């Protein structure tokens, strides 16, 4: 149920609209998952390397009535072999809970599978662990990333494609 959002590859002109839905999604994150300082740092740095992700054709966006409402991307990993990492999954809060996030992750998984890669890592925000568990990802260790001088915890999660 996503009111027929179109999923397509992002292009460079989409970057401002991508930043807008990413920051709107972060602004709506449950304060029980991250402190105000942590959410502020994430908001200022929603997704490191977005222009490169778009330039390499590895970021998908969801568009409805000409408006970008979500996106998800991926990058290959060198180790372990045959692995890839899911990047920058965001859905505008106006559209949460309608299956769009799951649709975007499945589209990214299909793009990864098309390259022959079978092991998929998600560095999951703590608020999104249940979302990824519902998609078959299994929690591993906790990681920490420095965003704008603030340490943010995240949950490393793996999925092995059939
Ligand atoms: C996480 C996010 C992408 C989910 O997008 P969404 O479109 O609302 O998700 P969906 O509607 O596809 O949800 C799919 C399933 O996950 C569940 N789900 C979604 N968000 C959830 C959450 N925060 N906690 C628990 N379950 C959640 C839904 O209930 C649904 O379950 P169902 O299949 O049993 O009905 C969105 O909430 C978001 O942008 N969050 C802020 C940014 C973020 O955390 N991104 C992930 C970074 S790793």
Backbone and ligand atoms as CSV (ligand in chain L), in Angstrom:
chain,resi,resn,atom,element,x,y,z
A,1,UNK,N,N,0.843,-1.205,0.000
A,1,UNK,CA,C,0.000,0.000,0.000
A,1,UNK,C,C,0.871,1.246,0.000
A,2,UNK,N,N,1.151,1.828,-1.141
A,2,UNK,CA,C,1.945,3.049,-1.139
A,2,UNK,C,C,1.421,4.048,-2.162
A,3,UNK,N,N,0.156,3.939,-2.510
A,3,UNK,CA,C,-0.471,4.884,-3.438
A,3,UNK,C,C,0.334,5.027,-4.716
A,4,UNK,N,N,0.857,3.918,-5.203
A,4,UNK,CA,C,1.526,3.889,-6.496
A,4,UNK,C,C,2.704,4.839,-6.605
A,5,UNK,N,N,3.582,4.807,-5.634
A,5,UNK,CA,C,4.814,5.584,-5.760
A,5,UNK,C,C,5.662,4.962,-6.861
A,6,UNK,N,N,6.284,5.819,-7.639
A,6,UNK,CA,C,7.208,5.352,-8.681
A,6,UNK,C,C,8.595,5.228,-8.062
A,7,UNK,N,N,9.221,4.062,-8.201
A,7,UNK,CA,C,10.587,3.877,-7.732
A,7,UNK,C,C,11.509,4.013,-8.936
A,8,UNK,N,N,12.467,4.941,-8.854
A,8,UNK,CA,C,13.376,5.167,-9.986
A,8,UNK,C,C,14.760,5.525,-9.469
A,9,UNK,N,N,15.745,5.463,-10.375
A,9,UNK,CA,C,17.091,5.884,-10.009
A,9,UNK,C,C,17.126,7.398,-9.798
A,10,UNK,N,N,17.850,7.830,-8.782
A,10,UNK,CA,C,18.001,9.266,-8.536
A,10,UNK,C,C,19.035,9.855,-9.491
A,11,UNK,N,N,18.877,11.144,-9.777
A,11,UNK,CA,C,19.855,11.896,-10.561
A,11,UNK,C,C,20.334,13.095,-9.770
A,12,UNK,N,N,21.379,13.727,-10.260
A,12,UNK,CA,C,21.965,14.850,-9.526
A,12,UNK,C,C,20.945,15.957,-9.187
A,13,UNK,N,N,19.993,16.289,-10.102
A,13,UNK,CA,C,19.029,17.347,-9.754
A,13,UNK,C,C,18.122,16.990,-8.581
A,14,UNK,N,N,18.078,15.703,-8.220
A,14,UNK,CA,C,17.220,15.276,-7.104
A,14,UNK,C,C,17.846,15.549,-5.739
A,15,UNK,N,N,19.145,15.896,-5.693
A,15,UNK,CA,C,19.848,15.957,-4.398
A,15,UNK,C,C,19.166,16.877,-3.368
A,16,UNK,N,N,18.705,18.086,-3.728
A,16,UNK,CA,C,18.052,18.914,-2.698
A,16,UNK,C,C,16.774,18.268,-2.153
A,17,UNK,N,N,15.982,17.654,-3.017
A,17,UNK,CA,C,14.739,17.010,-2.556
A,17,UNK,C,C,15.051,15.768,-1.715
A,18,UNK,N,N,16.145,15.091,-2.037
A,18,UNK,CA,C,16.563,13.933,-1.228
A,18,UNK,C,C,16.920,14.400,0.182
A,19,UNK,N,N,17.718,15.470,0.263
A,19,UNK,CA,C,18.093,16.001,1.580
A,19,UNK,C,C,16.840,16.383,2.371
A,20,UNK,N,N,15.844,16.934,1.690
A,20,UNK,CA,C,14.624,17.387,2.380
A,20,UNK,C,C,13.874,16.212,3.007
A,21,UNK,N,N,13.680,15.093,2.261
A,21,UNK,CA,C,12.924,13.997,2.889
A,21,UNK,C,C,13.772,13.274,3.926
A,22,UNK,N,N,15.096,13.267,3.743
A,22,UNK,CA,C,15.942,12.626,4.751
A,22,UNK,C,C,15.870,13.402,6.070
A,23,UNK,N,N,15.983,14.723,5.988
A,23,UNK,CA,C,15.960,15.514,7.221
A,23,UNK,C,C,14.576,15.484,7.876
A,24,UNK,N,N,13.524,15.455,7.069
A,24,UNK,CA,C,12.177,15.350,7.644
A,24,UNK,C,C,12.017,14.017,8.371
A,25,UNK,N,N,12.574,12.946,7.795
A,25,UNK,CA,C,12.481,11.626,8.432
A,25,UNK,C,C,13.243,11.613,9.757
A,26,UNK,N,N,14.416,12.231,9.772
A,26,UNK,CA,C,15.223,12.245,11.005
A,26,UNK,C,C,14.540,13.092,12.083
A,27,UNK,N,N,13.914,14.184,11.668
A,27,UNK,CA,C,13.226,15.047,12.635
A,27,UNK,C,C,12.087,14.304,13.331
A,28,UNK,N,N,11.582,13.247,12.690
A,28,UNK,CA,C,10.459,12.498,13.257
A,28,UNK,C,C,10.904,11.242,14.018
A,29,UNK,N,N,12.219,11.027,14.139
A,29,UNK,CA,C,12.703,9.824,14.837
A,29,UNK,C,C,12.332,9.887,16.320
A,30,UNK,N,N,11.915,8.743,16.836
A,30,UNK,CA,C,11.498,8.621,18.233
A,30,UNK,C,C,12.625,9.087,19.167
A,31,UNK,N,N,12.377,10.090,20.018
A,31,UNK,CA,C,13.426,10.601,20.913
A,31,UNK,C,C,13.920,9.562,21.907
A,32,UNK,N,N,13.193,8.436,22.042
A,32,UNK,CA,C,13.679,7.386,22.951
A,32,UNK,C,C,14.861,6.625,22.344
A,33,UNK,N,N,15.036,6.747,21.002
A,33,UNK,CA,C,16.136,6.025,20.345
A,33,UNK,C,C,17.446,6.801,20.422
A,34,UNK,N,N,17.357,8.114,20.261
A,34,UNK,CA,C,18.565,8.943,20.266
A,34,UNK,C,C,18.273,10.243,21.007
A,35,UNK,N,N,19.314,10.775,21.663
A,35,UNK,CA,C,19.167,12.045,22.378
A,35,UNK,C,C,18.991,13.194,21.382
A,36,UNK,N,N,18.637,14.348,21.912
A,36,UNK,CA,C,18.468,15.526,21.053
A,36,UNK,C,C,19.780,15.857,20.338
A,37,UNK,N,N,20.903,15.763,21.070
A,37,UNK,CA,C,22.213,16.060,20.455
A,37,UNK,C,C,22.517,15.060,19.332
A,38,UNK,N,N,22.184,13.781,19.572
A,38,UNK,CA,C,22.437,12.762,18.546
A,38,UNK,C,C,21.545,12.979,17.328
A,39,UNK,N,N,20.273,13.271,17.563
A,39,UNK,CA,C,19.367,13.517,16.430
A,39,UNK,C,C,19.785,14.768,15.663
A,40,UNK,N,N,20.292,15.761,16.391
A,40,UNK,CA,C,20.762,16.977,15.721
A,40,UNK,C,C,21.947,16.698,14.814
A,41,UNK,N,N,22.890,15.894,15.308
A,41,UNK,CA,C,24.069,15.558,14.492
A,41,UNK,C,C,23.656,14.759,13.262
A,42,UNK,N,N,22.725,13.818,13.448
A,42,UNK,CA,C,22.240,13.000,12.321
A,42,UNK,C,C,21.533,13.903,11.302
A,43,UNK,N,N,20.718,14.834,11.794
A,43,UNK,CA,C,19.975,15.741,10.909
A,43,UNK,C,C,20.941,16.580,10.059
A,44,UNK,N,N,22.054,17.005,10.682
A,44,UNK,CA,C,23.016,17.819,9.933
A,44,UNK,C,C,23.804,16.978,8.931
A,45,UNK,N,N,23.885,15.666,9.174
A,45,UNK,CA,C,24.664,14.766,8.312
A,45,UNK,C,C,23.829,13.522,8.020
A,46,UNK,N,N,22.750,13.651,7.242
A,46,UNK,CA,C,21.831,12.515,7.087
A,46,UNK,C,C,22.484,11.289,6.458
A,47,UNK,N,N,23.311,11.511,5.433
A,47,UNK,CA,C,23.894,10.366,4.725
A,47,UNK,C,C,25.197,10.823,4.089
A,48,UNK,N,N,26.299,10.307,4.617
A,48,UNK,CA,C,27.613,10.693,4.095
A,48,UNK,C,C,27.760,10.172,2.662
A,49,UNK,N,N,28.273,11.034,1.769
A,49,UNK,CA,C,28.581,10.586,0.403
A,49,UNK,C,C,27.388,10.448,-0.520
A,50,UNK,N,N,26.298,11.189,-0.234
A,50,UNK,CA,C,25.111,11.067,-1.107
A,50,UNK,C,C,25.400,11.403,-2.571
A,51,UNK,N,N,26.142,12.499,-2.869
A,51,UNK,CA,C,26.372,12.796,-4.299
A,51,UNK,C,C,27.037,11.633,-5.032
A,52,UNK,N,N,28.008,10.985,-4.374
A,52,UNK,CA,C,28.688,9.860,-5.030
A,52,UNK,C,C,27.736,8.684,-5.232
A,53,UNK,N,N,26.867,8.464,-4.249
A,53,UNK,CA,C,25.895,7.373,-4.364
A,53,UNK,C,C,24.970,7.602,-5.565
A,54,UNK,N,N,24.566,8.839,-5.724
A,54,UNK,CA,C,23.695,9.189,-6.856
A,54,UNK,C,C,24.465,9.082,-8.178
A,55,UNK,N,N,25.687,9.620,-8.181
A,55,UNK,CA,C,26.494,9.623,-9.416
A,55,UNK,C,C,26.762,8.210,-9.922
A,56,UNK,N,N,26.923,7.257,-8.989
A,56,UNK,CA,C,27.245,5.893,-9.391
A,56,UNK,C,C,26.002,5.060,-9.693
A,57,UNK,N,N,24.820,5.704,-9.644
A,57,UNK,CA,C,23.595,4.978,-9.987
A,57,UNK,C,C,23.185,3.965,-8.942
A,58,UNK,N,N,23.479,4.296,-7.682
A,58,UNK,CA,C,23.145,3.355,-6.610
A,58,UNK,C,C,22.209,3.970,-5.573
A,59,UNK,N,N,21.421,4.952,-5.991
A,59,UNK,CA,C,20.402,5.478,-5.068
A,59,UNK,C,C,19.059,5.534,-5.772
A,60,UNK,N,N,18.074,4.883,-5.155
A,60,UNK,CA,C,16.720,4.847,-5.692
A,60,UNK,C,C,15.851,5.824,-4.918
A,61,UNK,N,N,14.945,6.474,-5.612
A,61,UNK,CA,C,13.994,7.360,-4.940
A,61,UNK,C,C,12.574,6.927,-5.277
A,62,UNK,N,N,11.675,7.241,-4.345
A,62,UNK,CA,C,10.246,7.009,-4.560
A,62,UNK,C,C,9.600,8.353,-4.837
A,63,UNK,N,N,8.849,8.420,-5.918
A,63,UNK,CA,C,8.232,9.682,-6.338
A,63,UNK,C,C,6.726,9.486,-6.450
A,64,UNK,N,N,5.987,10.419,-5.878
A,64,UNK,CA,C,4.532,10.375,-6.030
A,64,UNK,C,C,4.029,11.771,-6.373
A,65,UNK,N,N,3.260,11.881,-7.428
A,65,UNK,CA,C,2.743,13.165,-7.900
A,65,UNK,C,C,3.859,14.204,-8.012
A,66,UNK,N,N,5.015,13.770,-8.523
A,66,UNK,CA,C,6.123,14.686,-8.755
A,66,UNK,C,C,6.929,15.046,-7.521
A,67,UNK,N,N,6.583,14.452,-6.364
A,67,UNK,CA,C,7.280,14.780,-5.111
A,67,UNK,C,C,8.098,13.572,-4.657
A,68,UNK,N,N,9.344,13.808,-4.263
A,68,UNK,CA,C,10.174,12.714,-3.742
A,68,UNK,C,C,9.818,12.485,-2.275
A,69,UNK,N,N,9.462,11.226,-1.946
A,69,UNK,CA,C,8.973,10.918,-0.603
A,69,UNK,C,C,9.821,9.862,0.112
A,70,UNK,N,N,10.836,9.342,-0.556
A,70,UNK,CA,C,11.688,8.358,0.100
A,70,UNK,C,C,12.822,7.925,-0.808
A,71,UNK,N,N,13.762,7.204,-0.208
A,71,UNK,CA,C,14.888,6.722,-1.007
A,71,UNK,C,C,15.684,5.667,-0.260
A,72,UNK,N,N,16.493,4.938,-0.998
A,72,UNK,CA,C,17.374,3.916,-0.425
A,72,UNK,C,C,18.465,3.616,-1.443
A,73,UNK,N,N,19.673,3.295,-0.922
A,73,UNK,CA,C,20.788,3.016,-1.825
A,73,UNK,C,C,21.645,1.874,-1.325
A,74,UNK,N,N,22.725,1.658,-2.054
A,74,UNK,CA,C,23.633,0.576,-1.651
A,74,UNK,C,C,25.015,0.829,-2.212
A,75,UNK,N,N,26.004,0.146,-1.591
A,75,UNK,CA,C,27.389,0.180,-2.073
A,75,UNK,C,C,27.976,-1.222,-1.970
A,76,UNK,N,N,28.879,-1.581,-2.892
A,76,UNK,CA,C,29.558,-2.869,-2.758
A,76,UNK,C,C,30.533,-2.830,-1.589
A,77,UNK,N,N,30.767,-3.982,-0.976
A,77,UNK,CA,C,31.772,-4.118,0.077
A,77,UNK,C,C,32.873,-5.038,-0.432
A,78,UNK,N,N,34.114,-4.758,-0.047
A,78,UNK,CA,C,35.224,-5.639,-0.425
A,78,UNK,C,C,35.306,-6.847,0.497
A,79,UNK,N,N,35.056,-6.600,1.778
A,79,UNK,CA,C,35.074,-7.708,2.729
A,79,UNK,C,C,33.812,-7.667,3.586
A,80,UNK,N,N,33.155,-8.782,3.804
A,80,UNK,CA,C,33.476,-10.061,3.186
A,80,UNK,C,C,33.152,-10.030,1.697
A,81,UNK,N,N,33.674,-11.007,0.947
A,81,UNK,CA,C,33.415,-11.026,-0.482
A,81,UNK,C,C,31.919,-11.239,-0.761
A,82,UNK,N,N,31.491,-10.832,-1.917
A,82,UNK,CA,C,30.092,-10.983,-2.347
A,82,UNK,C,C,29.137,-10.235,-1.427
A,83,UNK,N,N,29.623,-9.158,-0.799
A,83,UNK,CA,C,28.756,-8.440,0.137
A,83,UNK,C,C,28.467,-7.026,-0.359
A,84,UNK,N,N,27.402,-6.474,0.192
A,84,UNK,CA,C,27.029,-5.091,-0.121
A,84,UNK,C,C,26.418,-4.491,1.136
A,85,UNK,N,N,26.411,-3.175,1.187
A,85,UNK,CA,C,25.836,-2.485,2.339
A,85,UNK,C,C,24.679,-1.606,1.866
A,86,UNK,N,N,23.558,-1.699,2.567
A,86,UNK,CA,C,22.400,-0.850,2.279
A,86,UNK,C,C,22.655,0.515,2.888
A,87,UNK,N,N,22.364,1.561,2.129
A,87,UNK,CA,C,22.665,2.918,2.583
A,87,UNK,C,C,21.416,3.809,2.535
A,88,UNK,N,N,21.334,4.700,3.491
A,88,UNK,CA,C,20.454,5.866,3.437
A,88,UNK,C,C,19.004,5.550,3.092
A,89,UNK,N,N,18.389,4.701,3.925
A,89,UNK,CA,C,16.964,4.373,3.744
A,89,UNK,C,C,16.142,5.396,4.537
A,90,UNK,N,N,15.349,6.156,3.840
A,90,UNK,CA,C,14.538,7.192,4.480
A,90,UNK,C,C,13.183,7.284,3.788
A,91,UNK,N,N,12.148,7.474,4.589
A,91,UNK,CA,C,10.809,7.748,4.048
A,91,UNK,C,C,10.281,8.992,4.756
A,92,UNK,N,N,9.717,9.914,3.992
A,92,UNK,CA,C,9.148,11.126,4.602
A,92,UNK,C,C,8.079,10.720,5.613
A,93,UNK,N,N,8.053,11.360,6.785
A,93,UNK,CA,C,7.091,10.942,7.820
A,93,UNK,C,C,5.633,11.033,7.382
A,94,UNK,N,N,5.309,11.872,6.416
A,94,UNK,CA,C,3.934,11.915,5.899
A,94,UNK,C,C,3.515,10.564,5.339
A,95,UNK,N,N,4.501,9.743,4.977
A,95,UNK,CA,C,4.218,8.499,4.247
A,95,UNK,C,C,4.633,7.250,5.027
A,96,UNK,N,N,4.938,7.398,6.317
A,96,UNK,CA,C,5.365,6.233,7.104
A,96,UNK,C,C,4.227,5.225,7.245
A,97,UNK,N,N,4.618,3.963,7.405
A,97,UNK,CA,C,3.661,2.920,7.750
A,97,UNK,C,C,2.768,2.461,6.613
A,98,UNK,N,N,3.166,2.734,5.386
A,98,UNK,CA,C,2.360,2.301,4.237
A,98,UNK,C,C,3.123,1.329,3.346
A,99,UNK,N,N,4.229,0.823,3.856
A,99,UNK,CA,C,4.962,-0.189,3.092
A,99,UNK,C,C,6.024,0.360,2.164
A,100,UNK,N,N,6.201,1.677,2.147
A,100,UNK,CA,C,7.158,2.248,1.191
A,100,UNK,C,C,8.603,1.923,1.576
A,101,UNK,N,N,8.921,1.996,2.868
A,101,UNK,CA,C,10.288,1.661,3.302
A,101,UNK,C,C,10.644,0.235,2.904
A,102,UNK,N,N,9.722,-0.687,3.149
A,102,UNK,CA,C,9.967,-2.089,2.786
A,102,UNK,C,C,10.128,-2.229,1.268
A,103,UNK,N,N,9.315,-1.514,0.522
A,103,UNK,CA,C,9.408,-1.587,-0.949
A,103,UNK,C,C,10.771,-1.079,-1.436
A,104,UNK,N,N,11.241,-0.007,-0.818
A,104,UNK,CA,C,12.551,0.547,-1.213
A,104,UNK,C,C,13.684,-0.420,-0.878
A,105,UNK,N,N,13.633,-1.014,0.319
A,105,UNK,CA,C,14.703,-1.959,0.689
A,105,UNK,C,C,14.676,-3.166,-0.257
A,106,UNK,N,N,13.490,-3.651,-0.595
A,106,UNK,CA,C,13.418,-4.802,-1.513
A,106,UNK,C,C,13.964,-4.426,-2.899
A,107,UNK,N,N,13.722,-3.212,-3.329
A,107,UNK,CA,C,14.250,-2.779,-4.634
A,107,UNK,C,C,15.771,-2.712,-4.596
A,108,UNK,N,N,16.322,-2.245,-3.481
A,108,UNK,CA,C,17.781,-2.208,-3.333
A,108,UNK,C,C,18.334,-3.633,-3.288
A,109,UNK,N,N,17.660,-4.519,-2.575
A,109,UNK,CA,C,18.102,-5.916,-2.512
A,109,UNK,C,C,18.125,-6.539,-3.912
A,110,UNK,N,N,17.141,-6.205,-4.724
A,110,UNK,CA,C,17.102,-6.740,-6.092
A,110,UNK,C,C,18.273,-6.200,-6.908
A,111,UNK,N,N,18.595,-4.917,-6.719
A,111,UNK,CA,C,19.739,-4.329,-7.442
A,111,UNK,C,C,21.040,-4.999,-7.009
A,112,UNK,N,N,21.156,-5.283,-5.703
A,112,UNK,CA,C,22.358,-5.961,-5.192
A,112,UNK,C,C,22.435,-7.376,-5.759
A,113,UNK,N,N,21.314,-8.086,-5.735
A,113,UNK,CA,C,21.293,-9.471,-6.233
A,113,UNK,C,C,21.668,-9.521,-7.710
A,114,UNK,N,N,21.295,-8.486,-8.450
A,114,UNK,CA,C,21.589,-8.453,-9.889
A,114,UNK,C,C,23.095,-8.380,-10.156
A,115,UNK,N,N,23.867,-7.968,-9.153
A,115,UNK,CA,C,25.330,-7.938,-9.302
A,115,UNK,C,C,25.978,-9.230,-8.795
A,116,UNK,N,N,25.168,-10.180,-8.335
A,116,UNK,CA,C,25.689,-11.456,-7.863
A,116,UNK,C,C,26.093,-11.444,-6.397
A,117,UNK,N,N,25.863,-10.337,-5.717
A,117,UNK,CA,C,26.231,-10.253,-4.290
A,117,UNK,C,C,25.097,-10.844,-3.442
A,118,UNK,N,N,25.457,-11.601,-2.409
A,118,UNK,CA,C,24.461,-12.370,-1.666
A,118,UNK,C,C,24.414,-12.046,-0.188
A,119,UNK,N,N,25.427,-11.325,0.310
A,119,UNK,CA,C,25.457,-11.002,1.746
A,119,UNK,C,C,25.212,-9.507,1.881
A,120,UNK,N,N,24.222,-9.155,2.666
A,120,UNK,CA,C,23.821,-7.748,2.742
A,120,UNK,C,C,23.904,-7.261,4.181
A,121,UNK,N,N,24.655,-6.177,4.368
A,121,UNK,CA,C,24.808,-5.531,5.672
A,121,UNK,C,C,23.937,-4.285,5.735
A,122,UNK,N,N,23.282,-4.100,6.871
A,122,UNK,CA,C,22.595,-2.836,7.129
A,122,UNK,C,C,23.144,-2.250,8.424
A,123,UNK,N,N,23.709,-1.043,8.358
A,123,UNK,CA,C,24.041,-0.340,9.594
A,123,UNK,C,C,22.776,0.375,10.063
A,124,UNK,N,N,21.989,-0.310,10.899
A,124,UNK,CA,C,20.631,0.160,11.187
A,124,UNK,C,C,20.620,1.176,12.312
A,125,UNK,N,N,19.926,2.273,12.080
A,125,UNK,CA,C,19.643,3.190,13.181
A,125,UNK,C,C,18.850,2.419,14.236
A,126,UNK,N,N,19.050,2.752,15.518
A,126,UNK,CA,C,18.431,1.964,16.592
A,126,UNK,C,C,16.907,1.977,16.492
A,127,UNK,N,N,16.336,3.072,15.971
A,127,UNK,CA,C,14.890,3.168,15.820
A,127,UNK,C,C,14.363,2.271,14.703
A,128,UNK,N,N,15.263,1.755,13.851
A,128,UNK,CA,C,14.822,1.005,12.674
A,128,UNK,C,C,15.141,-0.490,12.765
A,129,UNK,N,N,15.616,-0.950,13.936
A,129,UNK,CA,C,16.016,-2.366,14.062
A,129,UNK,C,C,14.816,-3.292,13.815
A,130,UNK,N,N,13.659,-2.975,14.405
A,130,UNK,CA,C,12.480,-3.838,14.209
A,130,UNK,C,C,12.036,-3.846,12.751
A,131,UNK,N,N,12.121,-2.701,12.117
A,131,UNK,CA,C,11.777,-2.600,10.689
A,131,UNK,C,C,12.621,-3.586,9.879
A,132,UNK,N,N,13.954,-3.591,10.116
A,132,UNK,CA,C,14.827,-4.485,9.349
A,132,UNK,C,C,14.644,-5.950,9.764
A,133,UNK,N,N,14.353,-6.184,11.033
A,133,UNK,CA,C,14.088,-7.572,11.445
A,133,UNK,C,C,12.899,-8.124,10.666
A,134,UNK,N,N,11.896,-7.277,10.465
A,134,UNK,CA,C,10.729,-7.697,9.686
A,134,UNK,C,C,11.070,-8.030,8.245
A,135,UNK,N,N,12.202,-7.519,7.777
A,135,UNK,CA,C,12.632,-7.791,6.399
A,135,UNK,C,C,13.683,-8.903,6.346
A,136,UNK,N,N,13.903,-9.570,7.485
A,136,UNK,CA,C,14.788,-10.743,7.484
A,136,UNK,C,C,16.218,-10.473,7.886
A,137,UNK,N,N,16.523,-9.282,8.379
A,137,UNK,CA,C,17.892,-8.956,8.802
A,137,UNK,C,C,18.090,-9.376,10.269
A,138,UNK,N,N,19.280,-9.880,10.559
A,138,UNK,CA,C,19.580,-10.409,11.900
A,138,UNK,C,C,20.604,-9.501,12.573
A,139,UNK,N,N,20.299,-9.035,13.802
A,139,UNK,CA,C,21.236,-8.133,14.491
A,139,UNK,C,C,22.565,-8.803,14.802
A,140,UNK,N,N,23.638,-8.036,14.637
A,140,UNK,CA,C,24.975,-8.495,14.996
A,140,UNK,C,C,25.476,-7.525,16.061
A,141,UNK,N,N,26.679,-7.004,15.914
A,141,UNK,CA,C,27.225,-6.145,16.967
A,141,UNK,C,C,26.771,-4.685,16.805
A,142,UNK,N,N,26.952,-3.939,17.877
A,142,UNK,CA,C,26.684,-2.497,17.855
A,142,UNK,C,C,27.918,-1.785,17.303
A,143,UNK,N,N,27.700,-0.838,16.414
A,143,UNK,CA,C,28.785,-0.013,15.903
A,143,UNK,C,C,28.602,1.425,16.363
A,144,UNK,N,N,29.648,2.214,16.204
A,144,UNK,CA,C,29.580,3.639,16.557
A,144,UNK,C,C,30.154,4.443,15.409
A,145,UNK,N,N,29.430,5.484,15.005
A,145,UNK,CA,C,29.924,6.353,13.940
A,145,UNK,C,C,29.974,7.790,14.467
A,146,UNK,N,N,31.012,8.498,14.065
A,146,UNK,CA,C,31.150,9.907,14.445
A,146,UNK,C,C,30.431,10.756,13.395
A,147,UNK,N,N,29.367,11.418,13.812
A,147,UNK,CA,C,28.654,12.329,12.914
A,147,UNK,C,C,28.768,13.740,13.457
A,148,UNK,N,N,29.474,14.568,12.728
A,148,UNK,CA,C,29.564,15.972,13.119
A,148,UNK,C,C,30.040,16.125,14.570
A,149,UNK,N,N,30.996,15.240,14.963
A,149,UNK,CA,C,31.578,15.335,16.303
A,149,UNK,C,C,30.785,14.629,17.391
A,150,UNK,N,N,29.693,13.960,17.027
A,150,UNK,CA,C,28.870,13.252,18.007
A,150,UNK,C,C,28.892,11.756,17.685
A,151,UNK,N,N,29.108,10.922,18.713
A,151,UNK,CA,C,29.105,9.473,18.505
A,151,UNK,C,C,27.677,8.946,18.450
A,152,UNK,N,N,27.325,8.267,17.361
A,152,UNK,CA,C,26.002,7.657,17.231
A,152,UNK,C,C,26.141,6.142,17.198
A,153,UNK,N,N,25.357,5.453,18.041
A,153,UNK,CA,C,25.348,3.993,18.010
A,153,UNK,C,C,24.418,3.510,16.899
A,154,UNK,N,N,24.804,2.417,16.285
A,154,UNK,CA,C,23.914,1.778,15.317
A,154,UNK,C,C,24.055,0.270,15.446
A,155,UNK,N,N,23.084,-0.444,14.904
A,155,UNK,CA,C,23.065,-1.904,15.000
A,155,UNK,C,C,23.454,-2.491,13.648
A,156,UNK,N,N,24.570,-3.239,13.642
A,156,UNK,CA,C,24.933,-3.929,12.403
A,156,UNK,C,C,24.025,-5.141,12.243
A,157,UNK,N,N,23.410,-5.281,11.063
A,157,UNK,CA,C,22.472,-6.381,10.802
A,157,UNK,C,C,22.813,-7.007,9.452
A,158,UNK,N,N,22.665,-8.331,9.364
A,158,UNK,CA,C,23.034,-9.037,8.133
A,158,UNK,C,C,21.872,-9.848,7.593
A,159,UNK,N,N,21.877,-9.989,6.281
A,159,UNK,CA,C,20.913,-10.876,5.625
A,159,UNK,C,C,21.664,-11.630,4.531
A,160,UNK,N,N,21.404,-12.913,4.426
A,160,UNK,CA,C,22.027,-13.737,3.391
A,160,UNK,C,C,20.948,-14.079,2.367
A,161,UNK,N,N,21.120,-13.587,1.156
A,161,UNK,CA,C,20.113,-13.822,0.121
A,161,UNK,C,C,20.079,-15.304,-0.250
A,162,UNK,N,N,18.878,-15.758,-0.619
A,162,UNK,CA,C,18.708,-17.182,-0.956
A,162,UNK,C,C,19.506,-17.515,-2.213
L,1,LIG,C1,C,12.549,3.155,8.972
L,1,LIG,C2,C,11.675,3.751,7.855
L,1,LIG,C3,C,12.500,3.826,6.560
L,1,LIG,C4,C,10.473,2.817,7.654
L,1,LIG,O1,O,9.717,3.331,6.555
L,1,LIG,P1,P,8.156,2.994,6.420
L,1,LIG,O2,O,7.735,3.306,5.038
L,1,LIG,O3,O,7.394,3.630,7.531
L,1,LIG,O4,O,8.160,1.418,6.671
L,1,LIG,P2,P,7.075,0.357,6.137
L,1,LIG,O5,O,5.717,0.986,6.151
L,1,LIG,O6,O,7.545,-0.236,4.870
L,1,LIG,O7,O,7.138,-0.726,7.295
L,1,LIG,C5,C,7.416,-2.110,7.036
L,1,LIG,C6,C,7.189,-2.858,8.332
L,1,LIG,O8,O,8.103,-2.376,9.328
L,1,LIG,C7,C,7.369,-1.890,10.451
L,1,LIG,N1,N,8.052,-0.681,10.933
L,1,LIG,C8,C,8.319,0.430,10.249
L,1,LIG,N2,N,8.980,1.305,11.015
L,1,LIG,C9,C,9.116,0.716,12.221
L,1,LIG,C10,C,9.715,1.104,13.446
L,1,LIG,N3,N,10.313,2.281,13.598
L,1,LIG,N4,N,9.660,0.251,14.476
L,1,LIG,C11,C,9.043,-0.945,14.339
L,1,LIG,N5,N,8.471,-1.388,13.213
L,1,LIG,C12,C,8.517,-0.557,12.170
L,1,LIG,C13,C,5.988,-1.573,9.931
L,1,LIG,O9,O,5.023,-1.648,10.962
L,1,LIG,C14,C,5.799,-2.654,8.900
L,1,LIG,O10,O,5.425,-3.864,9.538
L,1,LIG,P3,P,4.376,-4.869,8.860
L,1,LIG,O11,O,5.036,-5.359,7.597
L,1,LIG,O12,O,4.187,-5.921,9.877
L,1,LIG,O13,O,3.159,-4.055,8.598
L,1,LIG,C15,C,11.133,5.153,8.252
L,1,LIG,O14,O,10.477,5.033,9.490
L,1,LIG,C16,C,12.205,6.223,8.349
L,1,LIG,O15,O,12.513,6.904,7.375
L,1,LIG,N6,N,12.763,6.412,9.557
L,1,LIG,C17,C,13.748,7.459,9.821
L,1,LIG,C18,C,15.053,7.205,9.118
L,1,LIG,C19,C,15.624,5.864,9.472
L,1,LIG,O16,O,15.672,5.434,10.612
L,1,LIG,N7,N,16.079,5.165,8.430
L,1,LIG,C20,C,16.754,3.905,8.589
L,1,LIG,C21,C,18.207,4.221,8.687
L,1,LIG,S1,S,19.140,2.711,8.813
